[in-house]
Amino acid sequence: MKKLMLVVAMSSLVATGCANMTNAQKGAAIGAVAGAVLGKGTGDHDKSRYAWGAVVGAIAGGAIGNYMDQQEEEFRQELAGSGVEVIRDGDNIRLQLPSAITFATDSTVVSEGFYPVLNDVAKVLNKYNKTTMIVEGHTDSTGAAEYNQTLSVNRANAVRNHLVGQAVDSRRVTTVGYGETMPVADNNTQSGRQLNRRVELRIVPNQA
């Protein structure tokens, strides 16, 4: 209890006495204070608690929002005119890749003409390495549901493999296939089906 009261008191001093610090810097400082007080000691376990405190402080200070703002802006610059839609979703970023420009019809091989676009995605990912990515495959409702499910998984894996080939850490990228289960448009129209055939890259801040 005494340690907790000390953390609160010292954190208040940091928050009110450092007017020139950004919110993120204040958060990191508060986290460091918490880690130092709660994790006081010399063992590895104590050191890990110190590091954990600093991370939590940075998150509390709004660092994630700023980090994702910067990454979003770089995605928009790199992908301008590519056909990829950049969508902000809270602290997450979604990149929507229409399958018409990413894959040939009924193919799970990434079109060679789309390589430069994925290379640009990889470049931004490698610069902002405090995020992870989920590659989501989607199809329209044409054909058997089981076939569409397999197609969505294989397309997601193809995108992931290309990104990993561009030096993106494989541990940062996971894949999932949704088949025809998550349409964004009417499958009864040609234009709707074209929108539903897509791969989405969901970039998520790493809060570990």
Protein Blocks (a to p, Z undefined) as FASTA:
>chain_A
ZZmmmmmmmmmmmmmmmmmbcfklmmmmmmmmmmmmmmgcjbfklmmmmmmmmmmmmmmn
ommmmmmmmmmmmmmmmmgonlpacddehjbccddddfklmpcghiabdcfklmmmmmmm
mmmmmmmmmbccdddddddfedjfklmmmmmmmmmmmmmmmmmmnopafklpccddekjm
lccbdfkbfklmmmmnccdddddddfZZ
